[in-house]
């Protein structure tokens, strides 16, 4: 995966993907992300999966098999802790 890391490390599209997953804080599969980010990134079919796998390797995303597909979400450990006062 060294090639994908070098390819995406300086890529604005990769940063858009990371921010989208962080802000929405929901699980997605690669196809749904491609659809949701269409026009905002230059990712083509399959390229999104490479970027998601890079995020997993870097610890930014969590990946789980769900049937024949994989689901990705932002690593919750990287989000700030919510205080009880903030919820009430």
Residue pairs with C-beta under 8 A, 6 or more apart in sequence:
1 53
1 54
1 57
4 50
4 51
4 53
4 54
5 54
5 57
7 50
8 14
8 50
8 51
8 54
11 51
13 41
13 42
13 43
13 51
14 51
14 54
14 55
16 37
16 40
16 41
17 33
17 37
17 41
17 43
17 48
17 51
17 52
17 55
18 55
18 60
18 74
20 33
20 36
20 37
20 40
21 28
21 33
21 55
21 60
21 61
21 72
21 73
21 74
22 74
22 78
22 79
25 73
25 74
25 79
26 73
27 64
27 71
27 72
27 73
28 36
28 71
28 72
28 73
29 66
29 69
29 70
29 71
29 72
30 48
30 49
30 52
30 69
30 70
30 72
31 69
33 48
33 52
33 72
34 43
34 45
34 48
37 43
37 48
43 51
49 70
52 61
52 63
52 70
52 72
53 63
55 61
55 72
56 62
56 63
56 72
59 75
59 78
60 74
60 75
60 78
61 72
61 73
61 74
61 75
62 72
62 73
62 74
62 75
62 76
63 70
63 71
63 72
64 70
64 71
65 71
